[in-house]
Amino acid sequence: MKKGIKGLGIRAAMLALAALLLTACGTIIPKTDLMRLYATQEGNPDQPPVVIIHGALGSRLQDPLTGHEHWPGSLGNLAFSDYRSLRLDIDPETLMPLPSNLTISGITTSIGGVDFYGRILSTLEEVGGYSFAEPGTPAEHGEKRYYVFLYDWRQDNVDTVGKLDRFIQNIREDYAEPDLKVDIIAHSMGGMITRYYARYGAQDVLDDNEFPVNQHGAEKIRRVILLGTPNLGSTGALRTLIRGFKIGLGVVPAEVTATFPSTYQVLPHAINDWFMTMDGRPLERDQFSAERFWQPFRFSVYSDEVRANIRARYDTEAEADAYLALLQRYFEKHIERARRFSWSLTVPVPNPKLRYIVFGGDCLPTPARAVVEPVGDDWELRLTPEEIANPLPGIDYESMMLEPGDGRVTKASLIAKRSVDPTVARHEYSFFPMDYPIFLCERHTRLTGNLDFQNNLLHALLSVDR
């Protein structure tokens, strides 16, 4: 009798659990009604204009003579192109990129049906009440405008900062207000550009290690919203420089991505423990030294693969070797500029005039560290746990190499800390005046379309006193 009663109890509990699950599955989770929250706003006649700054890959590039779009191009391009036409030519005297024959034709609203910036633009217009404007069109009093700052994401970020300064100056002229301040929404690498601008204005401080902060850019900004910004860099930049950038079924090869100065400037910051032994010990290697890191490991432009790829595209071996030597000198210059760029963003700022509102993902496994694995008498770099050929027993490579993030940017890099542990103090050379963070469960490329981001973004932009 007791056994039967016990069996009935178990069955009853299982039925109750099943009913609970069915009820939960049938429950409709309400969505935030942005229109009700913001479309009935009374309006603020002093609402500053908004400037949207996209991230890497965020602008479309085309040939102005033929009209052919080289990035992102057609679905066929996305599937099969290696995008060699994106390569920047090099000035052999200055070792800086020559002016590109490609021009910017607009923002990348979507790629292959996947939204990039389309939804955020429509939300600003339809819900926030902003209207799109281009610099050079006078604004009426009380008009709420947003501008899109387009730039060539391949170029040196400091060159882009100079263009941003002129862009904001043009907006001030549109409003006929010489002291006008703007709000900035900056995604991914666009956030690094914004932070440099806030610290140094249009000044290039990468010729030495002094980093004289003047806050000239901060004086022209009211609020900054950073979204998915790798504030302490990303190991993804290592992959891009070593193996190229995967697009569709193809790869933009390393000899092409190595001509993009911006790629170097997203490498992991020197305060990160990003390079590990197989047993989990940090290795001291200078990722910003061609001589001490890239050459000995034969990475990127020093690899046999890059040498072979370049020789395959020249008529003579002498021509190929001459270009490879030029590319290697170019690499050495820009890896050193990248070192200084990363430090320029983290040295202390006395009495900062801006504090950043930070959004980003923290629920996806995201590459944070690379591991060097011995292979015979040589070594090979492993960028993901799956690449490790002979794992050591008892070592959790998933935890060692991956951290919570958005798939590309770790949470630690997002908030410019070496650890996701909120009780761990910030490194003394990671000065980051954060107002507050908001974490989302979203992939890097989908952050701008996230409803929770858009809700909190509009609140931050439209609130008089926040």
TAGI-V757857 format. One record per pair of residues at least 24 apart in sequence whose C-alpha atoms are under 6 Angstrom apart, sorted by the first residue. I is the first residue (numbers start at 0). J is the second residue. D is the distance in whole Angstrom. If there is no record, write none. Layout:
# TAGI-V757857
I;J;D / I;J;D
This chain:
# TAGI-V757857
34;126;6 / 38;126;5 / 44;141;4 / 47;181;5 / 48;144;5 / 48;145;5 / 48;181;5 / 49;145;4 / 49;181;6 / 49;182;5 / 49;183;6 / 50;145;6 / 50;146;5 / 50;147;6 / 50;183;5 / 51;147;5 / 51;148;6 / 51;183;6 / 51;184;5 / 51;185;6 / 52;148;5 / 52;185;5 / 52;189;5 / 53;186;5 / 53;189;5 / 54;186;5 / 54;187;5 / 54;188;5 / 54;189;5 / 55;152;5 / 55;188;6 / 57;106;6 / 57;107;5 / 58;105;6 / 58;106;4 / 58;107;5 / 59;103;6 / 59;104;5 / 59;105;5 / 59;106;6 / 59;107;6 / 60;101;6 / 60;102;5 / 60;103;5 / 60;104;6 / 61;101;5 / 61;102;5 / 62;101;5 / 77;247;5 / 78;247;4 / 78;248;5 / 79;248;6 / 79;249;6 / 81;249;6 / 81;250;5 / 81;251;5 / 82;251;6 / 86;255;5 / 87;258;6 / 94;329;5 / 118;448;5 / 119;447;6 / 119;448;6 / 134;169;6 / 134;170;6 / 136;173;6 / 137;173;4 / 138;173;6 / 138;174;5 / 153;259;5 / 153;261;6 / 154;259;6 / 154;260;5 / 154;261;6 / 155;260;5 / 155;261;5 / 156;261;6 / 160;196;6 / 160;201;6 / 161;201;5 / 180;219;5 / 180;220;5 / 180;221;5 / 181;220;5 / 181;221;6 / 182;220;6 / 182;221;5 / 182;222;5 / 182;223;6 / 183;223;5 / 184;224;5 / 185;225;5 / 186;226;5 / 186;227;6 / 187;227;5 / 187;228;4 / 188;228;6 / 190;225;6 / 190;228;5 / 205;336;6 / 205;339;6 / 210;343;6 / 223;355;5 / 224;356;5 / 224;357;6 / 225;357;5 / 226;358;5 / 226;359;6 / 227;359;5 / 228;413;6 / 229;408;6 / 229;412;5 / 229;413;5 / 230;412;5 / 230;413;5 / 230;415;5 / 231;267;6 / 231;268;5 / 231;412;5 / 231;415;5 / 232;265;5 / 232;266;5 / 232;267;4 / 232;268;6 / 233;265;6 / 233;266;5 / 233;267;5 / 234;267;6 / 234;367;6 / 236;265;6 / 236;266;5 / 240;299;6 / 241;298;6 / 241;299;4 / 263;334;6 / 263;337;5 / 264;337;4 / 273;368;4 / 274;368;6 / 274;369;5 / 274;370;6 / 275;370;5 / 276;370;6 / 276;371;6 / 287;334;5 / 287;338;6 / 289;331;6 / 345;428;6 / 345;429;5 / 345;430;5 / 346;428;5 / 346;430;6 / 347;430;5 / 354;432;5 / 354;433;5 / 354;434;5 / 355;433;5 / 355;434;5 / 356;434;5 / 356;435;5 / 356;436;6 / 357;436;5 / 358;436;6 / 358;437;5 / 358;438;6 / 359;438;5 / 359;439;6 / 360;404;5 / 360;405;4 / 360;438;5 / 360;439;5 / 360;440;5 / 360;441;5 / 361;403;5 / 361;404;4 / 361;405;6 / 361;410;5 / 362;403;5 / 362;404;6 / 362;440;5 / 363;403;5 / 363;404;5 / 363;405;5 / 363;406;6 / 364;401;6 / 364;402;6 / 364;403;5 / 365;401;5 / 365;402;5 / 365;403;6 / 365;404;5 / 365;406;4 / 365;407;6 / 365;409;6 / 366;401;5 / 367;400;6 / 367;401;5 / 368;400;5 / 405;442;5 / 405;443;5
